[in-house]
Amino acid sequence: MPSKLQCAVELVVGFVDDSVKSTFHGSNPVIAPLALTIFVWVLLMNAMDWVPVDLLPWLISMVSGHEMSHIYMKAVPTTDPNMTFALAIGVFILTIYYSIKVKGVGGFIKELTTQPFGHWSLYPVNFILEMVTLLARPLSLALRLFGNLYAGELIFLLIATIGLFQLPVHFLWAAFHLLIIPLQAFIFMMLTIVYLSLAHEDH
């Protein structure tokens, strides 16, 4: 009989596999493992929010022997834009790679210059519009994850300034934050699948 941990892992794997099958319209054995890796990785980074806020600083100060005021630390990695942009740039590079691999260099350039207007005189306009769309994808991917998690951290800090009445408000926000953490991991994974699916479509 499978253990609870095995059931949980199978549930996550099945959920991601179903998401890929319903969204990705190509044939690539890399996409499902990549989507699973992204979902679990982002979920675990977001889940650092569940660790008591004083625990990590205390452990770091105990190990290093220094006060926390001298140490740069982000308990939740996704509240640092460096991490979210690194993830988004990785997705962006894969999107460009598969766009060129599936469509060829000529097909990729054609896609950037002939849409949405088909006349040759509007190719420069098409190129500008398509480049804005292409570059907006990793930018929005990174900023969405960073903004949501960073805002959640700020609200926890604001609640802490209330004083004696902070506990009921804190528990309400923490309960809501339990939904935000997996939701943001799911959104990041789904947008990655969508972008890679678009890269595999040969118009």
C-alpha positions as CSV (number, residue, x, y, z in Angstrom):
1,M,0.0,0.0,0.0
2,P,1.5,3.4,-1.0
3,S,2.5,5.8,1.7
4,K,1.0,9.3,2.1
5,L,4.1,10.9,0.7
6,Q,4.0,8.6,-2.4
7,C,0.3,9.5,-2.9
8,A,1.1,13.2,-2.6
9,V,4.0,13.0,-5.1
10,E,1.8,11.0,-7.6
11,L,-1.0,13.6,-7.2
12,V,1.4,16.4,-8.1
13,V,2.9,14.5,-11.0
14,G,-0.5,13.6,-12.4
15,F,-1.7,17.2,-12.0
16,V,1.2,18.6,-13.9
17,D,1.0,15.9,-16.6
18,D,-2.7,16.7,-17.1
19,S,-1.9,20.4,-17.3
20,V,0.7,19.8,-20.0
21,K,-1.5,17.5,-22.0
22,S,-4.4,20.1,-22.0
23,T,-2.2,23.1,-22.8
24,F,0.9,22.0,-24.8
25,H,0.1,21.4,-28.5
26,G,3.3,19.9,-29.6
27,S,5.5,16.8,-29.2
28,N,8.4,17.3,-26.9
29,P,9.3,14.9,-24.0
30,V,11.1,17.7,-22.2
31,I,8.0,19.9,-21.5
32,A,6.3,17.7,-18.8
33,P,9.5,17.2,-16.6
34,L,10.4,20.9,-17.1
35,A,6.9,22.0,-16.0
36,L,7.0,19.6,-12.9
37,T,10.5,21.0,-12.0
38,I,9.3,24.6,-12.3
39,F,6.1,24.0,-10.3
40,V,7.9,22.2,-7.4
41,W,10.8,24.6,-7.4
42,V,8.7,27.7,-7.3
43,L,6.3,26.1,-4.8
44,L,9.1,25.2,-2.4
45,M,10.7,28.7,-2.7
46,N,7.3,30.3,-2.0
47,A,6.7,27.9,0.9
48,M,9.7,29.4,2.8
49,D,7.0,31.9,3.8
50,W,5.6,29.1,6.1
51,V,8.9,29.0,8.1
52,P,8.6,31.1,11.3
53,V,9.9,34.6,10.5
54,D,12.6,34.6,13.3
55,L,13.9,31.1,12.8
56,L,16.2,31.6,9.8
57,P,17.8,34.9,11.1
58,W,18.4,33.2,14.5
59,L,20.0,30.1,12.8
60,I,22.2,32.2,10.6
61,S,23.4,34.4,13.4
62,M,24.2,31.3,15.5
63,V,26.2,29.7,12.7
64,S,28.0,32.8,11.5
65,G,28.5,34.5,14.9
66,H,27.4,37.8,13.4
67,E,24.4,40.0,14.0
68,M,21.8,39.8,11.3
69,S,22.1,43.5,10.5
70,H,25.4,42.7,8.7
71,I,24.0,39.8,6.7
72,Y,21.9,40.1,3.5
73,M,19.1,37.5,3.6
74,K,15.9,36.8,1.8
75,A,14.0,34.1,3.6
76,V,11.6,33.7,0.6
77,P,13.8,33.5,-2.5
78,T,10.9,34.7,-4.8
79,T,10.7,38.0,-3.0
80,D,14.1,38.8,-4.6
81,P,13.7,40.0,-8.2
82,N,17.1,38.4,-9.1
83,M,15.6,35.0,-8.5
84,T,12.4,35.6,-10.4
85,F,14.2,37.2,-13.4
86,A,16.7,34.3,-13.5
87,L,13.7,31.8,-13.8
88,A,12.0,34.0,-16.4
89,I,15.1,34.4,-18.5
90,G,15.6,30.7,-18.5
91,V,12.1,30.2,-19.8
92,F,12.7,33.0,-22.4
93,I,15.9,31.3,-23.7
94,L,14.1,28.0,-24.0
95,T,11.3,29.8,-25.9
96,I,13.7,31.3,-28.4
97,Y,15.6,28.0,-28.8
98,Y,12.5,26.0,-29.6
99,S,11.1,28.7,-31.8
100,I,14.2,28.6,-34.0
101,K,14.5,24.8,-33.7
102,V,10.9,24.2,-34.8
103,K,10.4,27.0,-37.3
104,G,14.0,27.6,-38.4
105,V,15.8,30.9,-38.4
106,G,13.8,32.1,-41.5
107,G,10.5,31.0,-40.0
108,F,11.2,32.7,-36.7
109,I,12.2,36.0,-38.5
110,K,9.1,35.7,-40.7
111,E,6.9,35.3,-37.6
112,L,8.4,38.5,-36.1
113,T,8.0,40.5,-39.3
114,T,4.8,39.4,-41.1
115,Q,2.3,39.5,-38.2
116,P,-0.2,41.0,-37.6
117,F,-0.1,43.0,-40.8
118,G,0.7,41.1,-44.0
119,H,1.9,44.0,-46.3
120,W,5.6,44.3,-46.8
121,S,5.6,48.0,-46.0
122,L,4.4,47.3,-42.5
123,Y,7.2,44.7,-41.7
124,P,9.1,47.3,-39.5
125,V,5.9,48.0,-37.5
126,N,5.2,44.3,-37.1
127,F,8.8,43.7,-35.9
128,I,8.5,46.4,-33.2
129,L,5.1,45.1,-32.1
130,E,6.3,41.5,-32.0
131,M,9.5,42.3,-30.2
132,V,7.5,44.2,-27.5
133,T,5.3,41.1,-27.1
134,L,8.3,38.8,-27.0
135,L,10.2,40.8,-24.4
136,A,7.0,41.5,-22.3
137,R,6.6,37.7,-21.6
138,P,9.7,37.2,-19.4
139,L,9.3,40.6,-17.8
140,S,5.7,40.0,-16.8
141,L,6.5,36.4,-15.7
142,A,9.3,37.6,-13.4
143,L,7.5,40.7,-12.0
144,R,4.2,38.9,-11.4
145,L,5.8,36.3,-9.2
146,F,8.1,38.8,-7.4
147,G,5.3,41.4,-6.9
148,N,2.8,38.9,-5.4
149,L,5.2,37.3,-2.9
150,Y,6.9,40.6,-2.0
151,A,3.5,42.3,-1.4
152,G,2.6,39.3,0.9
153,E,5.7,39.8,2.9
154,L,5.1,43.6,3.2
155,I,1.5,42.9,4.5
156,F,2.9,40.6,7.2
157,L,5.2,43.4,8.3
158,L,2.4,45.9,8.3
159,I,0.3,43.6,10.4
160,A,3.1,43.3,12.9
161,T,2.9,47.0,13.5
162,I,-0.7,46.8,14.7
163,G,0.4,45.8,18.1
164,L,-1.9,43.8,20.5
165,F,-4.6,43.3,17.8
166,Q,-2.3,41.7,15.2
167,L,-2.9,38.0,16.0
168,P,-6.4,37.7,14.5
169,V,-5.5,39.8,11.4
170,H,-2.2,37.8,11.1
171,F,-4.0,34.4,11.1
172,L,-6.5,35.6,8.5
173,W,-3.8,36.9,6.2
174,A,-1.7,33.7,6.7
175,A,-4.7,31.6,5.8
176,F,-5.2,33.6,2.6
177,H,-1.5,33.4,1.9
178,L,-1.7,29.6,2.0
179,L,-3.7,29.9,-1.2
180,I,-1.3,32.4,-2.8
181,I,1.8,30.3,-2.5
182,P,0.7,27.3,-4.6
183,L,-1.4,29.5,-6.9
184,Q,1.7,31.6,-8.0
185,A,3.7,28.4,-8.6
186,F,0.8,27.1,-10.8
187,I,0.5,30.4,-12.7
188,F,4.3,30.4,-13.4
189,M,4.2,26.8,-14.6
190,M,1.1,27.3,-16.8
191,L,2.6,30.4,-18.5
192,T,5.8,28.6,-19.1
193,I,3.8,25.7,-20.8
194,V,1.8,28.3,-22.9
195,Y,5.0,30.1,-24.1
196,L,6.7,26.9,-25.0
197,S,3.5,25.7,-26.8
198,L,3.5,28.9,-28.9
199,A,7.2,28.4,-29.7
200,H,6.3,24.9,-31.1
201,E,3.5,26.1,-33.3
202,D,4.6,26.4,-36.9
203,H,2.3,29.0,-38.5
